[in-house]
Amino acid sequence: MSGPPTGAPPAGPGPVWDVVNGLAAFGALSAALELGLFDALAAAGQPGLAPEELAAAVSASDAGAVELLAEVLVSLGLLTGDGRAVALTPVAEHFLVSDSPASMAALGRLSPGPWSGWQQLAATVRTGAVPAGTRAELAAGYPDLVRATAPTQRAVAAGVAAALAGRELWPAAPRVVDLGCGSGAWLAALLADRPGATAVGVDLPGVLPVARDTVAEAGLDPRVSLLAGDYLEVDLPAGAADVVVLAHVLRAEPAERARRLLLRALDLLAPGGVVVVADYPRPDPAAAPDPDRSAVLAGARHELLLSLTMAAATDGSGVTVADLRAWAGDGGARLTDVLQPVPRQSVFLIRPVPPTATETQR
């Protein structure tokens, strides 16, 4: 490999340090959330709090350590400061205050998944197998994780309901199936939009109580059936659903199992129905050498890191739009629409291809 062109400045270590310091940045966010720092600043309002005041508000004895933590958060764009006091940025106010409707306060601490998965990632990559201890850690923490996703997913589902209505895919009394219903946020949001809707939610026995609580709190018990088990195996009627939801499940499955799950979702559809896939697709493979590939991957850092998070703790390693198109084609369907109901949340509508007139006459 040749070196840099003659006369070019030497490459600095900045990109390496940015990655190395990523753990410290997450640690700062996690500590601030555990301390209730963002909530304390929200309660104080403008112009914010001085370090001593902030330390008292979060019951910390070391105002200097609180000041350092706050300065780090200012450098990360999560707080603003004038040298005397710190206050919330609009991003922190919207996403990091615990009682905000769009709060990521719980999710922010849980999203990286089991720490053991990252510690043993090299072994997982080498062997192709996630350690049993990491799997157990993920299973134990999964109810809390899906509960933490609820505020974001509720907003996504509400936006999807509006989009379906605008495309005449959302009847007055739709029948909904949610495969991998998690927190139940999609069930609650979709059924709240249609008083005549009914739904079936499927998830593992350890997760289903979270969905059950969400459904009960929304007063939707009479309209929702919750089934425990593998979403590929649970008995469900074919050809009966107007909407089948696959929200953030495909990327956690190995490719063949993800393909089978999408095919099953298509099989559950009634005529005119739609499969709704919410996920974070990584970039499609390059068909040929592409001089812009580095820029493509840099623009998809969020999706790539979430895919790696899956690889560290599950049998999945993300999903691509090319995968969705190919699997849909295998089931006689096609990807018709791409939505973004809220920032960084992609949703794909997949619909069966109507038979041609010739095929209908056969």
ChimeraX attribute file (.defattr): number of C-alpha atoms within 10 A of each C-alpha:
attribute: neighborCount
match mode: 1-to-1
recipient: residues
	/A:1	3
	/A:2	4
	/A:3	7
	/A:4	10
	/A:5	8
	/A:6	7
	/A:7	6
	/A:8	8
	/A:9	8
	/A:10	10
	/A:11	8
	/A:12	8
	/A:13	8
	/A:14	9
	/A:15	10
	/A:16	9
	/A:17	10
	/A:18	11
	/A:19	11
	/A:20	11
	/A:21	12
	/A:22	11
	/A:23	11
	/A:24	12
	/A:25	18
	/A:26	14
	/A:27	14
	/A:28	18
	/A:29	24
	/A:30	17
	/A:31	14
	/A:32	20
	/A:33	20
	/A:34	14
	/A:35	17
	/A:36	19
	/A:37	24
	/A:38	27
	/A:39	23
	/A:40	21
	/A:41	24
	/A:42	19
	/A:43	12
	/A:44	16
	/A:45	12
	/A:46	12
	/A:47	14
	/A:48	22
	/A:49	20
	/A:50	20
	/A:51	23
	/A:52	16
	/A:53	18
	/A:54	23
	/A:55	21
	/A:56	15
	/A:57	18
	/A:58	18
	/A:59	13
	/A:60	15
	/A:61	11
	/A:62	12
	/A:63	17
	/A:64	13
	/A:65	13
	/A:66	23
	/A:67	19
	/A:68	13
	/A:69	20
	/A:70	26
	/A:71	19
	/A:72	17
	/A:73	20
	/A:74	18
	/A:75	13
	/A:76	13
	/A:77	14
	/A:78	21
	/A:79	22
	/A:80	20
	/A:81	19
	/A:82	11
	/A:83	9
	/A:84	11
	/A:85	18
	/A:86	23
	/A:87	25
	/A:88	29
	/A:89	16
	/A:90	13
	/A:91	12
	/A:92	22
	/A:93	21
	/A:94	16
	/A:95	21
	/A:96	28
	/A:97	25
	/A:98	18
	/A:99	14
	/A:100	15
	/A:101	14
	/A:102	19
	/A:103	21
	/A:104	24
	/A:105	25
	/A:106	21
	/A:107	20
	/A:108	18
	/A:109	18
	/A:110	19
	/A:111	15
	/A:112	19
	/A:113	20
	/A:114	22
	/A:115	15
	/A:116	16
	/A:117	25
	/A:118	18
	/A:119	12
	/A:120	16
	/A:121	21
	/A:122	12
	/A:123	15
	/A:124	17
	/A:125	12
	/A:126	9
	/A:127	10
	/A:128	12
	/A:129	15
	/A:130	19
	/A:131	18
	/A:132	10
	/A:133	13
	/A:134	21
	/A:135	18
	/A:136	13
	/A:137	16
	/A:138	19
	/A:139	17
	/A:140	14
	/A:141	16
	/A:142	18
	/A:143	18
	/A:144	16
	/A:145	23
	/A:146	21
	/A:147	19
	/A:148	21
	/A:149	22
	/A:150	24
	/A:151	19
	/A:152	18
	/A:153	23
	/A:154	21
	/A:155	17
	/A:156	24
	/A:157	26
	/A:158	20
	/A:159	18
	/A:160	25
	/A:161	21
	/A:162	16
	/A:163	17
	/A:164	16
	/A:165	12
	/A:166	10
	/A:167	9
	/A:168	10
	/A:169	17
	/A:170	24
	/A:171	15
	/A:172	12
	/A:173	13
	/A:174	20
	/A:175	22
	/A:176	27
	/A:177	28
	/A:178	24
	/A:179	25
	/A:180	23
	/A:181	28
	/A:182	29
	/A:183	29
	/A:184	28
	/A:185	27
	/A:186	28
	/A:187	29
	/A:188	23
	/A:189	21
	/A:190	23
	/A:191	26
	/A:192	16
	/A:193	15
	/A:194	15
	/A:195	13
	/A:196	13
	/A:197	20
	/A:198	21
	/A:199	23
	/A:200	19
	/A:201	25
	/A:202	25
	/A:203	23
	/A:204	16
	/A:205	12
	/A:206	14
	/A:207	25
	/A:208	23
	/A:209	18
	/A:210	19
	/A:211	26
	/A:212	20
	/A:213	14
	/A:214	21
	/A:215	24
	/A:216	13
	/A:217	11
	/A:218	15
	/A:219	13
	/A:220	20
	/A:221	16
	/A:222	10
	/A:223	16
	/A:224	21
	/A:225	15
	/A:226	20
	/A:227	19
	/A:228	16
	/A:229	16
	/A:230	14
	/A:231	20
	/A:232	17
	/A:233	9
	/A:234	13
	/A:235	10
	/A:236	16
	/A:237	11
	/A:238	13
	/A:239	14
	/A:240	17
	/A:241	26
	/A:242	21
	/A:243	28
	/A:244	29
	/A:245	24
	/A:246	23
	/A:247	21
	/A:248	18
	/A:249	20
	/A:250	27
	/A:251	25
	/A:252	20
	/A:253	19
	/A:254	16
	/A:255	18
	/A:256	9
	/A:257	15
	/A:258	22
	/A:259	20
	/A:260	16
	/A:261	21
	/A:262	26
	/A:263	20
	/A:264	19
	/A:265	28
	/A:266	25
	/A:267	18
	/A:268	23
	/A:269	24
	/A:270	18
	/A:271	13
	/A:272	15
	/A:273	24
	/A:274	28
	/A:275	29
	/A:276	25
	/A:277	23
	/A:278	25
	/A:279	22
	/A:280	24
	/A:281	23
	/A:282	22
	/A:283	19
	/A:284	12
	/A:285	10
	/A:286	8
	/A:287	6
	/A:288	7
	/A:289	7
	/A:290	10
	/A:291	8
	/A:292	8
	/A:293	14
	/A:294	10
	/A:295	10
	/A:296	13
	/A:297	14
	/A:298	10
	/A:299	12
	/A:300	15
	/A:301	13
	/A:302	15
	/A:303	20
	/A:304	20
	/A:305	16
	/A:306	19
	/A:307	20
	/A:308	18
	/A:309	22
	/A:310	20
	/A:311	25
	/A:312	30
	/A:313	31
	/A:314	21
	/A:315	18
	/A:316	21
	/A:317	22
	/A:318	28
	/A:319	25
	/A:320	18
	/A:321	17
	/A:322	15
	/A:323	15
	/A:324	21
	/A:325	15
	/A:326	16
	/A:327	22
	/A:328	22
	/A:329	16
	/A:330	14
	/A:331	19
	/A:332	15
	/A:333	20
	/A:334	18
	/A:335	23
	/A:336	13
	/A:337	12
	/A:338	14
	/A:339	15
	/A:340	15
	/A:341	18
	/A:342	16
	/A:343	7
	/A:344	11
	/A:345	14
	/A:346	16
	/A:347	25
	/A:348	21
	/A:349	19
	/A:350	25
	/A:351	23
	/A:352	22
	/A:353	15
	/A:354	12
	/A:355	10
	/A:356	8
	/A:357	8
	/A:358	7
	/A:359	8
	/A:360	8
	/A:361	7
	/A:362	5
